[in-house]
Amino acid sequence: MKEVQDHYFKKAKTEGYVARSAYKLEEIDQKHGLLRNGLSVLDLGCFPGSWMQYAQKRVGQKGFVFGVDLQDLQLPLSPNMGFIQEDVFNLNETHFAPFIPPFDLVLSDMAPKTTGHQQIDGARVLGLGQMVLFLAQRWLKPSGNCLIKAFHGPAFEPLLNQMKGEYKKVKPFKPKSSRKESKEVFLLGMGRIWVPKETNE
């Protein structure tokens, strides 16, 4: 397995990606046609930037990719890329200028800090996942798509079931480039179910 991991690490260095995680997104994209020319993409928790790099290549100059992370992104940005150093849960419309939401696709490869205690870690995974889904509902276009990181464990079924209520199709996917021992799995929600906001009469 180490040889496989070394393969992706070396491949990332050769192809100019800042991290091997780019190939996780590439696999999901190739399987499900997630990215294409002209799309607008929001990458939540984008550090170190490999998903932004891959997405930027796929959406081309007619699309754009906007990343958000608490850590500063040490990455040269193309004209169709934007970044702010901010807590993703503090976002509002002013942060996105000049890239105006809503977006076609929301990505999140975020994971919470773990303690080794199953109940505590499960609650953190669920809480983070639910917050990302909340933000996706806020910033996605009707019928937009969302890809989030999850983990097999107590939080998996609740997240999966929540996504099934918010998207027309939900597909779990574990990329080959994920470490074999890792419990990570990505949940792809396709076709956001748009519910109009209630208005006070």
C-alpha positions as CSV (number, residue, x, y, z in Angstrom):
1,M,0.0,0.0,0.0
2,K,2.9,2.3,0.7
3,E,4.0,2.0,-2.9
4,V,0.5,3.2,-4.0
5,Q,0.7,6.2,-1.7
6,D,4.2,7.0,-2.9
7,H,2.9,6.9,-6.4
8,Y,0.2,9.6,-5.8
9,F,2.7,11.7,-3.8
10,K,5.3,11.6,-6.6
11,K,2.6,12.1,-9.3
12,A,1.4,15.2,-7.4
13,K,4.9,16.7,-7.3
14,T,5.4,15.9,-11.0
15,E,2.1,17.4,-12.1
16,G,2.4,20.5,-9.9
17,Y,-0.3,19.8,-7.3
18,V,0.3,20.9,-3.8
19,A,-1.1,17.7,-2.4
20,R,-2.0,14.2,-3.5
21,S,-5.7,14.8,-2.5
22,A,-6.2,16.3,-6.0
23,Y,-6.5,12.7,-7.3
24,K,-9.4,12.0,-5.0
25,L,-11.4,14.8,-6.7
26,E,-10.1,13.7,-10.1
27,E,-11.4,10.2,-9.6
28,I,-14.8,11.4,-8.4
29,D,-15.0,13.8,-11.4
30,Q,-14.1,11.2,-13.9
31,K,-16.7,8.8,-12.4
32,H,-19.6,11.3,-12.1
33,G,-18.8,14.2,-14.5
34,L,-18.7,16.6,-11.6
35,L,-16.8,19.5,-13.3
36,R,-17.0,21.0,-16.7
37,N,-16.2,24.2,-18.5
38,G,-17.9,27.3,-17.2
39,L,-19.0,26.1,-13.8
40,S,-18.7,28.2,-10.6
41,V,-17.2,26.3,-7.7
42,L,-17.0,27.0,-4.0
43,D,-14.3,25.0,-2.1
44,L,-14.9,25.1,1.7
45,G,-11.8,24.4,3.8
46,C,-9.7,24.5,0.7
47,F,-6.2,24.4,2.2
48,P,-3.6,23.5,0.9
49,G,-5.3,24.1,-2.5
50,S,-5.0,20.9,-4.6
51,W,-8.8,20.7,-5.1
52,M,-8.8,24.3,-6.3
53,Q,-5.9,23.6,-8.6
54,Y,-7.7,20.6,-10.2
55,A,-11.1,22.4,-10.4
56,Q,-9.6,25.5,-12.0
57,K,-8.2,23.4,-14.8
58,R,-11.6,21.7,-15.4
59,V,-13.8,24.8,-15.3
60,G,-11.5,26.8,-17.6
61,Q,-11.4,30.6,-18.1
62,K,-15.2,30.9,-18.4
63,G,-15.7,29.3,-14.9
64,F,-14.3,30.3,-11.6
65,V,-13.2,28.6,-8.3
66,F,-13.5,30.4,-4.9
67,G,-11.7,28.9,-1.9
68,V,-12.2,29.6,1.8
69,D,-10.0,28.4,4.7
70,L,-8.7,29.6,8.1
71,Q,-5.2,28.9,7.0
72,D,-3.6,31.2,4.4
73,L,-3.3,29.7,1.0
74,Q,0.3,29.7,-0.3
75,L,-0.8,29.2,-3.9
76,P,-0.5,31.4,-7.0
77,L,-4.1,32.3,-8.1
78,S,-5.2,32.4,-11.7
79,P,-7.6,35.2,-12.8
80,N,-10.5,32.8,-12.5
81,M,-9.7,31.9,-8.8
82,G,-10.4,33.7,-5.6
83,F,-9.5,33.0,-2.0
84,I,-10.3,34.5,1.5
85,Q,-8.7,33.5,4.8
86,E,-11.9,33.2,6.9
87,D,-13.8,30.7,9.0
88,V,-16.2,29.1,6.5
89,F,-19.1,29.5,9.0
90,N,-18.7,33.3,9.1
91,L,-19.3,33.7,5.3
92,N,-21.6,36.3,3.9
93,E,-22.2,37.8,0.4
94,T,-19.5,40.5,0.9
95,H,-16.8,37.9,1.2
96,F,-17.3,36.6,-2.3
97,A,-16.8,39.8,-4.3
98,P,-16.3,39.9,-7.2
99,F,-17.4,36.3,-7.5
100,I,-21.1,36.5,-6.9
101,P,-22.9,33.4,-5.6
102,P,-24.9,31.2,-6.0
103,F,-22.5,28.4,-7.2
104,D,-22.9,25.4,-9.4
105,L,-20.9,23.2,-7.1
106,V,-19.9,23.2,-3.4
107,L,-16.8,21.1,-2.4
108,S,-15.6,20.3,1.1
109,D,-12.7,18.1,2.0
110,M,-12.8,19.3,5.6
111,A,-12.4,17.0,8.6
112,P,-12.7,17.9,12.3
113,K,-9.9,17.4,14.8
114,T,-10.2,14.0,16.4
115,T,-9.7,12.9,20.0
116,G,-9.8,9.1,19.6
117,H,-13.0,8.9,21.5
118,Q,-15.7,7.4,19.2
119,Q,-18.7,9.3,20.5
120,I,-16.9,12.7,20.6
121,D,-15.4,12.3,17.2
122,G,-18.7,11.0,15.7
123,A,-20.5,14.1,17.1
124,R,-17.8,16.4,15.6
125,V,-17.9,14.7,12.2
126,L,-21.7,15.0,12.1
127,G,-21.7,18.6,13.3
128,L,-19.2,19.7,10.7
129,G,-21.0,17.7,7.9
130,Q,-24.3,19.3,8.8
131,M,-22.9,22.8,8.8
132,V,-21.3,22.2,5.4
133,L,-24.7,21.0,4.1
134,F,-26.4,24.0,5.6
135,L,-23.9,26.3,3.7
136,A,-24.4,24.3,0.5
137,Q,-28.1,24.9,0.7
138,R,-27.4,28.6,1.2
139,W,-24.9,29.1,-1.5
140,L,-25.8,26.5,-4.2
141,K,-27.9,27.2,-7.3
142,P,-31.2,25.2,-7.6
143,S,-30.2,21.7,-9.0
144,G,-26.6,22.4,-8.0
145,N,-24.3,19.6,-6.7
146,C,-22.4,19.1,-3.4
147,L,-19.4,16.9,-2.5
148,I,-18.5,16.5,1.1
149,K,-16.1,14.3,3.1
150,A,-17.6,11.9,5.6
151,F,-16.4,8.9,7.6
152,H,-17.8,5.5,8.2
153,G,-19.0,5.4,11.8
154,P,-21.8,6.8,13.9
155,A,-22.1,10.0,11.8
156,F,-22.3,8.4,8.4
157,E,-26.0,7.3,8.2
158,P,-27.4,10.6,9.6
159,L,-25.4,12.6,7.1
160,L,-26.4,10.2,4.3
161,N,-30.0,10.5,5.2
162,Q,-29.9,14.2,5.5
163,M,-28.4,14.5,2.0
164,K,-31.0,12.2,0.6
165,G,-33.6,14.8,1.7
166,E,-31.7,17.6,0.1
167,Y,-30.6,16.2,-3.2
168,K,-32.2,14.1,-5.9
169,K,-29.4,11.6,-5.9
170,V,-26.8,10.8,-3.3
171,K,-23.8,8.6,-4.1
172,P,-21.1,7.5,-1.6
173,F,-17.6,7.1,-3.2
174,K,-14.3,6.0,-1.8
175,P,-11.5,6.9,-4.2
176,K,-8.7,4.5,-4.9
177,S,-6.2,7.2,-3.9
178,S,-7.7,7.3,-0.4
179,R,-5.5,5.4,2.1
180,K,-6.8,1.8,2.5
181,E,-7.0,2.0,6.3
182,S,-8.8,5.4,6.2
183,K,-12.6,5.4,7.0
184,E,-13.1,8.4,4.8
185,V,-15.8,8.3,2.2
186,F,-17.1,11.1,0.0
187,L,-20.8,11.8,-0.3
188,L,-21.9,13.4,-3.6
189,G,-25.3,15.1,-3.7
190,M,-26.5,15.6,-7.2
191,G,-29.4,18.0,-8.0
192,R,-30.1,20.2,-5.0
193,I,-33.8,20.1,-4.1
194,W,-34.7,23.8,-4.0
195,V,-37.2,24.9,-1.4
196,P,-38.4,28.5,-1.7
197,K,-37.9,30.6,1.4
198,E,-41.0,31.3,3.4
199,T,-42.3,34.8,3.2
200,N,-44.3,36.6,5.9
201,E,-47.6,37.8,4.5
